[in-house]
Amino acid sequence: MPVTPAPRSAAPAAVLAPKVPEITAVFWLVKVLTTGMGEAASDYLGTTNLVLGGVVGVGGFLLALRWQLRSPRYSPPVYWTCVAMIAVFGTIVADVLHVATGLSYDVTSAVYALAVAVLLAWWWRSEGTVDVHSITTPRRERFYWATVIATFALGTAVGDLTGLTLHLGFLPSGLLFLAAIAVPLVAWRAGANPVLTFWAAYVLTRPLGASFADWVAKPHDVGAGLGVGDGPVALVALAAIAVLVALVTVRHRDAGRRTPAEAGADRA
């Protein structure tokens, strides 16, 4: 189990209530949906109105992150709004770097992979753990969200790398990442380090969701897509996210009303 080092200063850091959800099947489902929604929404905004895309992507991201950081405890609507806006923002960042600099997707994928590795190493060196269950201080929460942003940008670049640069097409890319994400799942069930397998799976959710979203949304001459359109795909994914988050919110509130004895009986 990761061990948290003693505080570096005499004044202890403020301790927060846990501000991330439990890692369940619903967590992974909503996470994949946010990646697909972010990919489709960013592409739709980018092709419709660049100014609007910038306002929604950057402004929405900053507002949602501020809302999350100022929240005193975990709230499903607040947390998943932040993740959804990071999904849009992360796609914009990855696409802008590719277009503005002319760097290929293999180069930008390497840049973002390095960024994720540096952030995780920095987080570990500072806190002695990168376990999401240990996010109970403002500094750890900042490390968490910085890493999440980097993983979204990385996943966007990798998904485009396999789907377009390597000419696999979006559906084969999605199936490739579906197989890849099973590796940390199997490893975790076999007893591998849960923190390592969590972050491996977390990174893979982005190209997984984005590849399937692009397959449904894009025209056939772009990655052999189905041509449904970015707007409809973004709206359907957003509706599914809203329904799941509403259900999680109700369950979260119900759990908060239970007495300690009732909670213990549920665990027994």
N, C-alpha and C positions, 0 to 999 in steps of 0.2 A: 504494500500500500504506500503511495507517495507520502512523504513526510514534509510538512511545511516548516521552513526554518524560522528561527526566532526573529521578531521585528528588528530592523537595523537601527532604529532610533529608540530613544527612551519613551517617546510618546507613542502608544499603540495606535494602529490605524483603526478608523471607524469600522465597525462590523455591521454588515447588512444582513437582512433576511435573505435566504436563497432567491436569486432572481432569474434562474433558468428553469425550464420544465424538467420533469422526470423523463428519462430517455426510454420511451415506449415505442411500440409499433406506430401509434398515431403520430408521435413526434416525427418519425422518419417519413411518413406519408405526407404530412403537411410540409415538411422541409423540401421534399421532391417537388411538390406542387408549387411552392414558392419559386423554385429555380426555373420551372417551366414558365410560370407567369411572368417572372422578371425578364426572361429572355424575350418572350413575345411582346410584352408591354414596351420594353426598351426599343425593340425594332420597329414597332408600330409608331411610337412617338417620334423616333428618328426619321422615319420616312414621311410622316405627316407634317410635323413642324419642329424644326430643330430647337427653336427658342422654347417652345412649350415642353419639349423633351428635357431640355436643360433645367427648366424651372421645376418640373415634376420630379425628375430624377435626382437632382442635387438638392433642391429646396426640400422636397419630401423626405429625402434621406436625413438631412440635418435636423429637421423638426422631429422625425420619428426617433432618431438617436437621442436627442435631447429629452424627449418624453420618457424614453426607457431609462436613461441615466438618472433622471430626477424621480423616478418612481421608487417608493420605499421598499417595495417587495415585488415578487413575481406576479404579473397579471397577464393572462393569456392574450387578450386583445392588444395590450401594449407591446408585449414581447414579439408577437407574430407580425404586427404592423411594422416593427423595426426590421425584422428579417425580410419581409416582403419589399420594403423600400431599399434595403441593402441589395436585394436581388436585382432590382432595376438599376441602382447606382453602379453595382459591380459590373453589370453588362456594359453600361455606358463607358466606364473607365477602361475596360478591356478593349472595346471597339475603338474608342478615341485614340488610345495608344497605337493600335494597329494601323488605323487610317492616317493619323497625323504624322507618324514617324516613318511609315512604310515598312516597319519591321514585320517579318513573317510571323505566323502563329507559333512556329516552333521556338523562335527567339522569345516572344512575349510569354509563352508558356513557361520557359525556363526562368524568365525574370520573376514571374509571379510565384513559381515554385520556390525560388530562393527567398522571396519575401515571406512566404508562409513559414519556411524553415527558420529564418532569422527571428521572426516574431515568436515562434514556439520556443526557440532556444533562449531568447531574451526573457520570456515569461517564466520559463523553468529556472533560469539563473536568478531571477529576481525573487520568485515565490517558492521555489522548491517543488512545484507541482503545476501541471497544466490540466488537472482534472476539473471538468466543468462543475462537479458537485462541490468544489471548494471555492466557488465564486461568491464570497461573502464579504469582500472589501471593495471599495471603489477602484483601487488600482488593478485588482484582478479582473474586475468587470471591464475596465478599459482595455486590458490585454486581450480579453475574450472577444470584444467587438472588433478590435483592430485585426485580429486573426480571422474572424468570420468574413470581414470585408475582403481580405486577401484571398481567402478560399473561393469566394464567389468570382473574383476576377480571374483566378487561376482556372477554375472550372469552365468559364466562358471561353477562354483561349484554347484550352485543351479540346473542348467539344468542337470548336471550329477547325482546329488542327486535324482531327480525325475525320470529321464530316466533309470538309472542303479541301484542305491542303493535301491530305492523303487520299482523297477521292473515294472514301468508303461510303459516303452517303449518310444521311441522318439516321435512318432506321438501323442499319448495321452498326453505326456508332452507338446508338442507344442500347442495342443488344450487347455490344461489347462492354459497355459500362455496367449493364445489369449483371453480366457475368463477373466483372471485376469487383463489384460491391459485395458479391457473395463471399469473396475471399476473406475480408475482415470479419464477416459474420461467422463463417465456419471456424476461423481462427479463434474468435472470442468464445464460441461454444466449446472449443477444444482446450480452453484455459489460457489463451494468450492474454497479454496485458490489455485490460479493458480501455485504458486511456489511449494507448497507441491505436487499437482497433477502432475506437470511436472517431479519432481524428482522420484516420484513413478513410473510413466510410463517409464522414462528413464532407471531405474534399470531393469524393466521387459522386455525391448526390447532385452536385452542380452540373457536370457534363451529362449525367444521366437524364435529369429532368429537362435540361436545355435541348438535348439531342432529340428527345421525343416531341417536345414542343415545336422545334424547327421542322421535324418530319411532317407533322400535321399541318403546320402553318405555311411553309414555304412552297412555291410553285415547283413543278416537276423538274424544271431545268436548273434548279438550285438544290443540290443534294438529294434529288429524287423525292421531293416533298409531295404532299397530297394537295396543296393549294387551298386549304381552308381559309387562310389569312391570319395575320398576327393579332389583329383586333379581336376576332371571335375566340381565338385560343386563349388570349389573355383574360377575356371576360369569363369564360367557362372555368378556367383555373382559379380565378379570383372568387367566383361564386362557391366553388368546392372548398376553398380555403376558409371562406366566411362561415360555411355550414360547420366544418370540422372545428374551427376555433370556438364557435358558439357552443357546440357540444362539450368541448373541453372546459370552457368557462363555467358552464353549469355544473359539471362534475367537480371542478375546482372549488366552487362556492359551497357545494354540498359537503365536500370533504372538510372544508373549514368550519362547518357547523357541527361536525361530529365531536363528541366528547373523547377524551383520551381513552376511556374504557371501550368505546365503540370502535375507535381506530385500532386498538389492540386486538379486539375480537375479530376485526376484518383481516388482520395479519396472521392470526392464529390458524 
